[in-house]
Amino acid sequence: MEKTELQPVLEKAAAERACRIVEIVADDDNNFDVTIDKDGGADLADCEYIHRAVLAAFDRDIEDYALTVGTAGISPEEADELLANEK
């Protein structure tokens, strides 16, 4: 998947949560680390919403990508851990 395909989906989902995309880091293996922020601070629910919007837009089996969404206060790794422990 190309960053140019992912970015509009991220921006739309972020706007729906009153967030903004701070950074999108991609590597050659289609691993995307996204950092978001918003006035008052983004939270785990914002990260989860944006992550789910991407899951709905792209088939992971076809696109073969990994995505983590974090905030300035919550790293992508911490967000993944929090979501895993929430289940």
SEFI-332828 format. One record per residue: x, y, z of N, C-alpha, C, O in turn. Coordinates in steps of 0.02 Angstrom, whole numbers, plus 50000, padded with zeros to 5 digits. Each point is the difference from the previous one (the first is absolute). Example, Ala and Ser with C-alpha at 12.3 -4.5 7.8 and 13.67 -1.06 7.14 Angstrom:
<pts>
     n_x     n_y     n_z    ca_x    ca_y    ca_z     c_x     c_y     c_z     o_x     o_y     o_z
   50660   49716   50390   49955   50059   50000   50045   50060   50000   50052   49999   50033
   49930   50054   49931   50042   50059   50003   49961   50055   50037   50025   50055   50008
</pts>
This chain:
<pts>
     n_x     n_y     n_z    ca_x    ca_y    ca_z     c_x     c_y     c_z     o_x     o_y     o_z
   50043   49942   50000   49957   50058   50000   50045   50062   50000   50053   50000   50031
   49926   50050   49934   50036   50062   49997   49974   50049   50053   49941   50000   50016
   50104   50040   50009   49982   50051   50049   49948   50048   49971   49956   50025   50036
   50048   49987   49899   49952   50045   49967   49929   49971   49999   49952   50039   49998
   50041   49896   50005   49934   49968   50004   49973   50004   50072   49940   50009   50010
   50105   49983   50038   49981   49998   50070   49983   50069   50027   49953   50007   50040
   50083   50043   49941   49994   50067   50030   49930   50029   49997   49977   50026   50051
   49987   49971   49893   49932   50029   49999   49952   49965   50049   49957   50032   50030
   50050   49903   49978   49958   49962   50047   50016   50022   50071   49955   50010   50040
   50109   49996   49975   50021   50023   50067   49974   50070   50014   49973   50013   50054
   50035   50032   49898   49979   50069   50010   49925   50007   50010   49977   50039   50042
   49985   49922   49920   49926   50002   50007   49980   49974   50069   49959   50032   50034
   50068   49912   49986   49983   49971   50066   50022   50046   50056   49964   50009   50049
   50095   50020   49944   50025   50046   50052   49954   50060   50006   49984   50022   50055
   49996   50006   49888   49955   50059   50001   49934   49983   50034   49971   50042   50034
   50004   49897   49956   49938   49979   50031   50005   49999   50076   49950   50004   50035
   50111   49990   49991   50012   50000   50073   50031   50066   50024   50025   50004   50056
   49974   50046   49901   50030   50066   50015   50075   49994   50013   50028   50039   50040
   50004   49913   49927   50072   49990   50008   50035   50023   49936   49970   50015   49949
   50095   49988   50057   50042   50014   49941   50057   49948   49999   50022   49976   50052
   50000   50009   49888   50056   49955   49991   50064   50040   50010   50011   50051   49967
   50031   49927   50080   50063   50034   50013   50055   49970   49957   50042   50036   49973
   49957   49898   50021   50054   49966   49964   49977   49932   49976   49962   49965   50033
   50061   50017   49908   49991   49932   49973   50069   49975   49981   50033   50027   49956
   49989   49920   50077   50065   49971   49986   49987   49931   49969   49965   49958   50028
   50065   50031   49914   49992   49936   49965   50068   49971   49985   50048   50036   49987
   49955   49898   50015   50062   49967   49980   49989   49958   49937   49944   49998   49974
   50107   49969   50003   49996   49961   49938   49957   49937   50006   49983   49970   49950
   49999   50011   50112   49960   49940   50011   49926   50016   50011   49963   49958   50026
   50015   50102   49956   49931   50022   50009   49979   50002   50073   49942   49984   50017
   50103   50036   50026   49985   50013   50070   49990   50076   50006   50045   50039   49984
   49896   49981   50040   49984   50071   50006   49990   50017   50074   49960   49969   50035
   50077   50081   49988   49991   50027   50067   49972   50071   49992   50031   50043   49969
   49910   49967   50059   49964   50064   49993   49995   50033   50068   49981   49969   50049
   50036   50095   49953   49993   50039   50062   49946   50052   49988   50001   50036   49950
   49951   49968   50097   49945   50048   49996   50002   50046   50060   50033   49986   50050
   49931   50069   49945   49993   50046   50057   49935   50038   49991   49972   50001   49945
   50005   50031   50108   49943   50045   49996   50002   50046   50060   50033   49986   50049
   49931   50069   49946   49996   50047   50056   49973   49963   50061   49949   49966   49996
   50085   50040   50059   49980   49964   50060   50031   49931   50004   49995   49967   50052
   50038   50011   49895   50034   49936   49999   49957   49944   49973   49943   49989   50022
   50084   49975   49931   49966   49941   49973   50006   49944   50051   50046   49998   50042
   49907   49955   49955   50000   49945   50048   49996   49933   49963   50000   49998   49938
   49997   49949   50100   50000   49933   49971   49939   49990   49955   50006   49967   49948
   49936   50061   50070   49940   49993   49958   50011   50031   49931   49975   49975   49950
   50062   50081   50048   50015   50032   49935   50045   49954   49959   49989   49991   49940
   50062   49981   50092   50045   49954   49965   49962   49940   49972   50010   49980   49943
   49947   49992   50098   49962   49941   49980   49953   50017   49942   49994   49960   49953
   49973   50097   50050   49954   50020   49946   50037   50005   49934   49976   49975   49949
   50081   50058   50052   50038   50009   49938   50026   49934   49974   49999   49986   49940
   50025   49972   50106   50024   49934   49980   49945   49959   49967   50010   49968   49949
   49931   50033   50081   49943   49962   49972   49977   50027   49932   49978   49963   49957
   50028   50103   50034   49982   50029   49935   50046   49974   49945   49978   49987   49944
   50086   50005   50072   50047   49973   49951   49985   49926   49988   50002   49978   49943
   49983   49985   50110   49983   49929   49991   49939   49992   49955   49996   49953   49960
   49957   50092   50046   49939   49997   49958   50015   50018   49928   49965   49977   49954
   50085   50064   50035   50015   50024   49932   50047   49954   49960   49997   49998   49939
   50045   49964   50097   50050   49959   49966   49999   49929   50028   49997   49991   50061
   50006   49961   49896   50004   49929   50020   50072   49984   50016   50044   50002   49956
   49970   49981   50107   50069   49987   50021   50029   49940   49963   50061   49997   49990
   49898   49955   49992   50026   49941   49964   50022   50018   49929   50048   49971   49974
   49918   50076   49996   50018   50020   49932   50056   50052   50001   50049   49993   49963
   49945   50057   50079   50048   50054   50003   50064   49981   50038   50053   50030   49989
   49943   49921   50056   50057   49977   50039   50036   50058   50034   50056   50017   49983
   49910   50013   50066   50028   50057   50037   49990   49990   50074   49959   49960   50022
   50079   50078   50017   49991   50004   50072   49992   50073   50018   50033   50044   49971
   49922   49971   50076   49985   50068   50017   49998   50008   50076   49968   49960   50035
   50065   50091   49990   49994   50020   50069   49983   50074   50001   50028   50040   49962
   49927   49979   50082   49979   50070   50008   50012   50019   50072   49976   49967   50046
   50062   50086   49964   50014   50025   50067   49991   50075   50003   49986   50032   49949
   50022   49996   50110   49994   50072   50010   50066   50027   50026   50047   49962   50014
   49956   50103   49992   50060   50030   50030   50010   49974   50071   50057   49995   50023
   49889   49988   50011   50004   49974   50069   50001   49925   50005   50020   49973   50052
   49960   49992   49895   49998   49927   49999   50037   49977   49937   49978   50015   49945
   50076   49949   50063   50038   49977   49942   49959   49946   49964   49955   49970   50030
   50059   50018   49906   49964   49947   49965   50005   49933   50035   49952   49962   50001
   50106   50023   50027   50009   49936   50034   49957   49996   50063   49970   49948   50014
   50027   50108   50024   49958   50001   50059   49926   49994   49982   49962   49966   50035
   50018   50066   49910   49930   49996   49978   49983   49928   49982   49947   49975   50018
   50098   49991   49946   49988   49930   49982   49993   49957   50062   49957   49956   50004
   50086   50056   50046   49998   49961   50062   49935   50013   50038   49969   49953   50025
   50011   50110   49979   49937   50017   50034   49940   49967   49967   49956   49974   50033
   50044   50028   49900   49944   49969   49964   50000   49925   50009   49947   49970   50006
   50111   49999   49995   50005   49927   50009   49975   49980   50069   49967   49948   50008
   50048   50092   50042   49980   49985   50068   49927   50016   50014   49971   49976   50048
   49999   50065   49908   49929   50019   50007   49953   49944   49983   49943   49999   50023
   50079   49954   49937   49957   49946   49975   49988   49946   50051   49965   49952   49986
</pts>
